[in-house]
Amino acid sequence: MEIGVIQKGWKGRTHIGIVYPNDYYIGMSNLAIHALYDLINADETIVAERIFLDSNGSIESKRRLHEFDLILFSFSFETDYLNIPALLRGETPLLRKERSKTPVLMAGGAAVTLNPYALSEIFDCIAVGEAECMIEEIKAAAREGSRDDILRRLAQHPSIIVPDIKEGYKERAWVRDIDTIPISTVIWSEKTEFGHMHLVEASRGCPFRCRFCATPCIYSPYRARGREALEKAIARGLKVRRQIGIIGSDILRHGEYIELASSLAREGIGVSFSSIRVDGITRETAHLIAECGQNRIALGIEAGREEMRYKIGKRISNEKILEAVRNLAEEGITRLKLYFMIGLPEEDEEDIAEIARLSATIREWVLKYRRSSEMVPEISVVATPFVPKKGTPLEDAPFCSMSTLKKKLSFLRHLVAKIGGVTISGEAPKKAYLEYLLSNGRPDEIVKILEKGGYEKDAS
């Protein structure tokens, strides 16, 4: 059952579809969908409804895509491009040039902002940057009625590409004052990954500039919400949820956020943090994490060897990592997920071996400093192939061949198996290679991949 869904009659209103190109379970965990739904439906002249890969029409009224005036696709991940043909269901041509009377299709989201022209042969218009800056223009355009008039109106916005009218854009849109637009869950559903939580965006962007990371390219500059705005967004969900999920990077460096989370914990409200930088886990913040009831922590370590971490801009020493592990263990947090990348530029066998050695040392420190001998360490390694992203300092770095990635993963699994008490998982090289192709491909290349439902050649 959903709480907070908006039902409007269609008669006399403009119709906008909001598409997340994956299943409902995944899409309803994405705050962008909640934000679009909330901001557009605030206008009584417009009805906005959600559509997912596994929904037969829109969630609210079961309307099909071709019944809407304007359809907004929000892409967080490039691999979701593969779901476009299935979402169009054969009712709407895949290629932009083959459409004339069908609804206007607009693409946006993090993946699109990184490579705005990737989908230009498919979508009628492309939003570059943060949608909140474009909502008024999008609503005004949708009211124009005809396809040509909608496109002409959208082409006036400096952050929207309309290939049939203008090929480029002037600037990436970003919200200057995020306190004016509180972003949080607006529809609560248990049939999603964070169904037990009320999610709240606390910050946008990242104050650090790791050379591999796309976040600064998509969301710069870094902006943190003020406490008053954050409290308002949290209060919205406390009527229906007693667990708050704080979304944002480097949250625990903010003193007022620590105070706010502590006060919520004292009231019996659980608080979870989406991203915790390793070198920000002090004794104080580790105590807060435990106090808030979060007993599993994910640590983005990225590379096993300290020198490699510094090369890719993740300037965190082994000493800082182990200090964080000790602080967590002493507070009773012994379930750690360690994220590493493989296939990094200039990576050698010693880099891979060091992932296993560091993971073993982390487990030893958990055993040594855990609050109680009854607390069993749960250490898991997640090894993900490095995928160069456009706009980042490492965008021109080569993608490691799949055959080499498979050898590296096999070697790492062999080493981790010797440790005992540490598990390993990770993304398949084939999926990573597909992400690389979709992230960096030309528009015509991406169309071919979508038409084939994948790719044929090997990344050898």
C-alpha positions as CSV (number, residue, x, y, z in Angstrom):
1,M,0.0,0.0,0.0
2,E,1.2,3.5,-0.8
3,I,0.8,6.5,1.5
4,G,0.8,10.0,-0.1
5,V,-0.2,9.1,-3.6
6,I,-1.9,11.9,-5.5
7,Q,-5.0,11.1,-7.5
8,K,-6.3,13.7,-10.0
9,G,-8.9,13.6,-12.7
10,W,-7.5,13.9,-16.3
11,K,-10.3,16.0,-17.8
12,G,-9.2,19.6,-18.4
13,R,-5.6,19.0,-17.2
14,T,-2.2,18.7,-18.8
15,H,-0.7,15.3,-18.5
16,I,3.0,14.6,-17.6
17,G,4.4,11.1,-17.2
18,I,7.4,10.6,-14.8
19,V,9.4,7.5,-15.8
20,Y,12.0,5.7,-13.8
21,P,13.5,3.2,-16.3
22,N,13.7,0.3,-14.0
23,D,11.4,-1.7,-11.6
24,Y,9.2,0.0,-9.0
25,Y,11.3,-1.4,-6.2
26,I,14.3,0.4,-7.4
27,G,12.6,3.5,-8.8
28,M,10.7,4.4,-5.6
29,S,14.0,4.4,-3.7
30,N,15.1,7.4,-5.9
31,L,14.4,10.8,-4.5
32,A,14.4,12.4,-7.9
33,I,11.2,10.6,-8.7
34,H,9.6,11.9,-5.4
35,A,10.8,15.5,-6.1
36,L,9.4,15.5,-9.7
37,Y,6.1,14.1,-8.6
38,D,5.8,16.5,-5.7
39,L,6.9,19.7,-7.6
40,I,4.8,19.0,-10.7
41,N,1.6,17.9,-8.9
42,A,1.7,21.1,-6.8
43,D,0.2,22.7,-9.9
44,E,-3.5,21.9,-10.0
45,T,-3.7,22.4,-13.8
46,I,-1.3,19.4,-14.3
47,V,-1.6,15.7,-13.4
48,A,1.7,13.9,-13.1
49,E,1.8,10.1,-12.8
50,R,4.6,7.5,-12.3
51,I,5.6,4.8,-14.7
52,F,8.1,2.0,-14.1
53,L,9.5,-0.9,-16.1
54,D,7.3,-3.4,-14.4
55,S,4.1,-1.3,-14.2
56,N,1.4,-1.9,-16.8
57,G,0.8,1.8,-17.5
58,S,1.0,4.5,-14.9
59,I,0.7,3.6,-11.2
60,E,-2.1,6.1,-10.6
61,S,-4.5,5.6,-13.5
62,K,-2.9,2.8,-15.6
63,R,-2.5,5.3,-18.6
64,R,-0.1,4.3,-21.3
65,L,2.9,6.4,-22.4
66,H,1.2,7.6,-25.6
67,E,-1.6,9.2,-23.6
68,F,0.6,11.8,-22.0
69,D,1.5,15.2,-23.4
70,L,5.1,15.2,-22.0
71,I,7.1,12.3,-20.6
72,L,10.1,12.8,-18.3
73,F,12.7,10.0,-18.1
74,S,15.1,10.2,-15.1
75,F,18.3,8.1,-15.6
76,S,20.5,7.5,-12.6
77,F,22.5,4.8,-14.3
78,E,23.6,4.3,-17.9
79,T,22.7,0.6,-17.9
80,D,19.0,1.6,-17.6
81,Y,19.2,3.0,-21.2
82,L,18.7,-0.7,-22.2
83,N,15.2,-0.5,-20.7
84,I,14.0,2.3,-23.1
85,P,12.7,-0.1,-25.8
86,A,10.7,-2.1,-23.3
87,L,9.2,1.0,-21.8
88,L,8.1,2.3,-25.2
89,R,6.4,-1.1,-25.7
90,G,6.3,-0.7,-29.4
91,E,3.7,2.0,-29.1
92,T,6.3,4.8,-29.6
93,P,9.2,4.7,-32.1
94,L,12.6,4.5,-30.5
95,L,14.2,7.1,-32.8
96,R,13.4,10.7,-32.4
97,K,13.2,11.3,-36.2
98,E,10.5,8.7,-36.6
99,R,8.1,10.4,-34.2
100,S,5.7,13.1,-35.2
101,K,2.5,13.0,-33.3
102,T,3.6,11.0,-30.2
103,P,4.2,12.6,-26.9
104,V,7.4,14.6,-26.3
105,L,10.1,12.5,-24.6
106,M,12.5,14.2,-22.4
107,A,15.6,12.7,-20.7
108,G,17.4,13.9,-17.6
109,G,19.1,12.7,-14.5
110,A,22.7,12.0,-13.3
111,A,23.7,9.7,-16.2
112,V,22.3,12.1,-18.8
113,T,24.1,15.1,-17.2
114,L,27.4,13.4,-17.5
115,N,27.0,12.7,-21.2
116,P,24.1,14.9,-22.5
117,Y,24.4,14.0,-26.1
118,A,24.4,10.2,-25.7
119,L,20.6,9.9,-26.1
120,S,20.2,12.7,-28.7
121,E,19.0,10.3,-31.4
122,I,16.3,8.9,-29.1
123,F,14.9,11.7,-27.0
124,D,13.2,14.9,-28.3
125,C,14.8,17.0,-25.6
126,I,17.5,16.5,-22.9
127,A,17.7,18.3,-19.5
128,V,21.3,19.0,-18.4
129,G,21.6,19.4,-14.6
130,E,19.2,19.6,-11.7
131,A,15.5,19.4,-12.7
132,E,14.2,21.8,-10.0
133,C,15.6,24.7,-12.0
134,M,13.6,23.6,-15.0
135,I,10.2,22.6,-13.5
136,E,8.4,25.9,-14.3
137,E,9.6,25.8,-17.9
138,I,8.7,22.2,-18.2
139,K,5.2,22.8,-16.9
140,A,4.7,25.8,-19.1
141,A,5.8,23.9,-22.2
142,A,3.6,20.9,-21.5
143,R,0.6,23.3,-21.4
144,E,1.4,24.4,-25.0
145,G,-0.4,21.3,-26.3
146,S,1.1,20.5,-29.6
147,R,4.4,18.7,-30.0
148,D,6.0,21.5,-32.0
149,D,5.0,24.2,-29.5
150,I,6.2,22.1,-26.5
151,L,9.6,21.7,-28.1
152,R,9.9,25.4,-29.1
153,R,9.1,26.4,-25.5
154,L,11.6,24.0,-24.0
155,A,14.3,25.2,-26.4
156,Q,14.2,28.6,-24.7
157,H,15.7,27.1,-21.5
158,P,19.6,27.4,-21.4
159,S,20.0,24.0,-19.9
160,I,17.7,22.0,-22.2
161,I,18.9,20.5,-25.5
162,V,16.3,20.2,-28.3
163,P,18.1,18.5,-31.2
164,D,15.5,19.5,-33.8
165,I,15.9,23.2,-32.8
166,K,19.2,23.7,-31.1
167,E,22.1,21.3,-30.8
168,G,23.8,22.6,-27.6
169,Y,23.1,24.1,-24.2
170,K,24.5,27.1,-22.4
171,E,24.9,25.8,-18.9
172,R,24.3,23.0,-16.5
173,A,21.4,23.8,-14.2
174,W,22.0,23.8,-10.5
175,V,19.9,25.0,-7.5
176,R,21.6,28.0,-5.8
177,D,19.8,27.7,-2.5
178,I,18.7,24.1,-1.8
179,D,17.0,25.2,1.4
180,T,14.2,26.6,-0.7
181,I,13.4,23.1,-2.1
182,P,13.2,20.5,0.6
183,I,13.7,17.1,-1.0
184,S,12.3,14.0,0.8
185,T,10.1,11.0,0.4
186,V,6.6,12.1,-0.5
187,I,5.1,8.6,-1.2
188,W,5.8,5.9,1.4
189,S,5.7,2.3,0.2
190,E,7.0,-0.8,1.8
191,K,7.6,-2.4,-1.6
192,T,11.0,-0.7,-2.1
193,E,14.5,-1.0,-0.7
194,F,14.1,1.8,1.8
195,G,10.4,1.2,2.5
196,H,10.8,1.4,6.2
197,M,12.5,4.8,6.0
198,H,11.7,8.4,5.3
199,L,14.5,9.6,3.1
200,V,15.7,13.2,3.3
201,E,18.3,14.9,1.1
202,A,20.8,16.7,3.5
203,S,23.4,17.8,0.9
204,R,24.1,17.8,-2.8
205,G,27.5,17.3,-4.5
206,C,30.7,16.5,-2.7
207,P,33.4,18.7,-1.1
208,F,36.1,16.3,-2.2
209,R,37.2,15.8,-5.8
210,C,38.3,12.2,-6.2
211,R,39.7,11.9,-9.7
212,F,37.4,8.9,-10.6
213,C,34.2,10.2,-9.1
214,A,31.4,11.7,-11.2
215,T,29.5,13.3,-8.4
216,P,31.3,16.7,-8.5
217,C,30.8,16.8,-12.2
218,I,27.1,16.3,-11.9
219,Y,26.3,18.3,-8.7
220,S,28.9,20.9,-8.2
221,P,29.2,23.1,-6.2
222,Y,28.8,21.2,-2.9
223,R,25.7,22.5,-1.0
224,A,24.5,21.5,2.5
225,R,21.0,22.2,3.8
226,G,20.6,24.3,6.9
227,R,19.3,22.6,10.0
228,E,15.9,24.4,9.8
229,A,15.3,23.1,6.3
230,L,16.4,19.6,7.2
231,E,14.2,19.5,10.3
232,K,11.2,20.6,8.1
233,A,11.9,17.8,5.6
234,I,12.3,15.2,8.4
235,A,9.0,16.3,10.1
236,R,7.2,15.6,6.9
237,G,7.8,11.9,7.3
238,L,7.6,11.4,11.1
239,K,3.9,10.9,10.8
240,V,4.4,7.7,8.9
241,R,7.9,6.5,9.6
242,R,10.2,6.2,12.6
243,Q,13.4,5.6,10.7
244,I,15.1,8.5,8.8
245,G,17.5,8.0,6.0
246,I,19.9,10.9,5.5
247,I,21.1,11.3,1.9
248,G,24.2,13.2,1.1
249,S,28.0,13.0,1.1
250,D,30.2,13.6,4.1
251,I,27.2,14.2,6.4
252,L,29.0,13.6,9.7
253,R,31.4,16.4,9.3
254,H,28.6,18.9,10.0
255,G,28.3,19.6,13.7
256,E,24.6,20.7,13.4
257,Y,23.8,17.4,11.7
258,I,25.4,15.5,14.5
259,E,23.3,17.4,17.0
260,L,20.2,16.8,15.0
261,A,20.8,13.1,14.7
262,S,21.6,12.8,18.4
263,S,18.3,14.5,19.3
264,L,16.3,12.2,17.0
265,A,18.0,9.1,18.5
266,R,17.1,10.3,22.0
267,E,13.5,10.5,20.9
268,G,13.7,6.8,19.7
269,I,13.9,7.7,16.0
270,G,16.3,5.6,14.0
271,V,18.7,7.5,11.7
272,S,20.8,6.0,8.9
273,F,23.4,7.8,6.8
274,S,23.9,7.0,3.1
275,S,27.5,8.0,2.8
276,I,30.2,8.1,5.5
277,R,33.7,9.0,4.5
278,V,36.3,6.8,6.2
279,D,38.4,9.6,7.6
280,G,35.3,11.3,9.1
281,I,34.6,8.4,11.5
282,T,35.9,9.8,14.8
283,R,35.1,8.4,18.3
284,E,32.2,10.9,18.4
285,T,30.7,10.0,15.0
286,A,31.1,6.3,15.6
287,H,29.2,6.7,18.9
288,L,26.5,8.6,17.1
289,I,26.2,5.9,14.4
290,A,25.7,3.3,17.1
291,E,23.3,5.5,19.0
292,C,21.2,5.9,15.9
293,G,20.9,2.1,15.6
294,Q,23.0,1.7,12.4
295,N,24.8,-1.6,12.8
296,R,26.2,-2.0,9.3
297,I,28.6,0.4,7.7
298,A,29.9,0.6,4.1
299,L,33.4,2.1,3.7
300,G,34.5,3.4,0.3
301,I,38.2,2.5,0.4
302,E,38.6,2.2,-3.4
303,A,42.2,0.9,-3.6
304,G,44.1,-1.5,-1.4
305,R,47.5,0.2,-1.7
306,E,47.8,3.7,-0.1
307,E,49.8,5.0,-3.0
308,M,47.1,4.1,-5.5
309,R,44.4,5.8,-3.4
310,Y,46.4,9.0,-3.5
311,K,46.9,8.7,-7.3
312,I,43.1,8.6,-7.8
313,G,42.5,11.4,-5.4
314,K,41.2,9.3,-2.5
315,R,43.6,10.8,0.0
316,I,43.0,8.5,2.9
317,S,45.9,6.7,4.6
318,N,45.9,3.1,6.0
319,E,46.3,4.7,9.4
320,K,43.0,6.6,9.0
321,I,41.2,3.5,7.8
322,L,42.2,1.5,10.7
323,E,41.5,4.3,13.1
324,A,37.9,4.4,11.8
325,V,37.6,0.6,12.1
326,R,38.8,0.8,15.7
327,N,36.3,3.5,16.5
328,L,33.4,1.5,15.0
329,A,34.4,-1.7,16.7
330,E,34.7,-0.1,20.1
331,E,31.1,1.2,19.6
332,G,29.9,-2.3,18.7
333,I,29.7,-1.9,15.0
334,T,31.4,-5.0,13.5
335,R,29.5,-5.5,10.2
336,L,31.6,-3.7,7.6
337,K,31.2,-3.7,3.8
338,L,34.5,-2.6,2.1
339,Y,34.2,-1.1,-1.4
340,F,37.2,-1.4,-3.8
341,M,37.8,-0.8,-7.5
342,I,39.8,-3.0,-9.7
343,G,41.2,-2.3,-13.2
344,L,42.5,1.2,-12.1
345,P,45.1,2.9,-14.3
346,E,48.7,1.5,-13.6
347,E,47.3,-1.2,-11.3
348,D,49.4,-4.2,-10.8
349,E,49.3,-7.5,-9.0
350,E,50.5,-6.0,-5.8
351,D,47.6,-3.6,-5.8
352,I,45.2,-6.5,-5.9
353,A,47.1,-8.4,-3.2
354,E,47.0,-5.4,-1.0
355,I,43.2,-5.4,-1.1
356,A,43.2,-8.8,0.5
357,R,45.9,-7.9,3.0
358,L,44.1,-4.7,4.1
359,S,40.8,-6.6,4.4
360,A,42.5,-9.2,6.6
361,T,44.0,-6.4,8.8
362,I,40.6,-4.7,9.1
363,R,39.1,-8.0,10.3
364,E,41.9,-8.4,12.8
365,W,41.3,-4.9,14.2
366,V,37.6,-5.6,14.5
367,L,38.4,-8.7,16.5
368,K,40.9,-6.9,18.7
369,Y,38.8,-3.8,19.5
370,R,35.2,-5.1,19.4
371,R,33.2,-4.2,22.4
372,S,32.3,-7.8,23.3
373,S,33.8,-11.1,22.3
374,E,30.2,-12.2,21.4
375,M,30.2,-9.7,18.6
376,V,31.1,-11.7,15.4
377,P,32.8,-9.6,12.7
378,E,31.1,-9.6,9.3
379,I,33.5,-8.3,6.8
380,S,32.6,-8.3,3.1
381,V,34.6,-7.1,0.2
382,V,32.9,-5.6,-2.9
383,A,35.2,-5.4,-5.9
384,T,33.8,-3.3,-8.7
385,P,35.5,-2.7,-12.1
386,F,36.7,0.8,-12.6
387,V,34.6,2.6,-15.3
388,P,36.0,5.9,-16.7
389,K,33.3,8.6,-16.6
390,K,33.0,11.7,-18.8
391,G,33.9,15.0,-17.1
392,T,36.1,13.4,-14.5
393,P,40.0,13.8,-14.5
394,L,40.2,10.1,-15.4
395,E,37.7,10.2,-18.3
396,D,40.4,9.3,-20.8
397,A,41.8,6.4,-18.8
398,P,41.5,3.0,-20.6
399,F,38.9,0.5,-19.6
400,C,40.6,-2.7,-18.5
401,S,39.8,-5.6,-20.8
402,M,37.3,-8.2,-19.6
403,S,39.8,-11.0,-19.8
404,T,42.2,-9.1,-17.5
405,L,39.4,-8.1,-15.1
406,K,38.3,-11.7,-14.8
407,K,41.9,-12.7,-14.0
408,K,42.2,-10.0,-11.4
409,L,38.9,-11.0,-9.8
410,S,39.9,-14.6,-9.7
411,F,43.2,-13.8,-8.1
412,L,41.5,-11.6,-5.5
413,R,38.9,-14.2,-4.7
414,H,41.7,-16.8,-4.2
415,L,43.5,-14.4,-1.7
416,V,40.3,-13.5,0.2
417,A,39.3,-17.2,0.5
418,K,42.6,-17.8,2.4
419,I,41.7,-15.1,5.0
420,G,38.7,-16.8,6.6
421,G,35.8,-14.7,7.9
422,V,35.8,-12.4,4.9
423,T,33.4,-12.7,1.9
424,I,33.7,-11.2,-1.5
425,S,31.3,-10.1,-4.2
426,G,31.3,-7.6,-7.0
427,E,30.0,-6.5,-10.4
428,A,30.6,-8.8,-13.4
429,P,33.2,-7.4,-15.9
430,K,30.6,-7.9,-18.7
431,K,28.1,-5.5,-17.0
432,A,30.9,-3.0,-16.3
433,Y,32.0,-3.1,-19.9
434,L,28.4,-2.4,-21.0
435,E,28.3,0.5,-18.6
436,Y,31.5,1.8,-20.2
437,L,30.1,1.6,-23.7
438,L,26.8,3.3,-22.7
439,S,28.7,6.0,-20.7
440,N,31.1,7.0,-23.4
441,G,29.5,5.9,-26.6
442,R,28.3,8.2,-29.5
443,P,24.6,8.5,-30.0
444,D,24.6,6.2,-33.0
445,E,26.5,3.6,-31.1
446,I,24.1,3.7,-28.2
447,V,21.1,3.3,-30.6
448,K,22.8,0.1,-32.0
449,I,23.3,-1.3,-28.5
450,L,19.7,-0.7,-27.6
451,E,18.4,-2.2,-30.8
452,K,20.5,-5.3,-30.2
453,G,19.7,-5.4,-26.5
454,G,23.4,-5.4,-25.6
455,Y,26.6,-5.7,-27.5
456,E,28.4,-8.3,-29.5
457,K,32.1,-7.5,-29.4
458,D,34.4,-8.4,-26.5
459,A,36.5,-5.9,-24.6
460,S,39.7,-7.8,-25.1
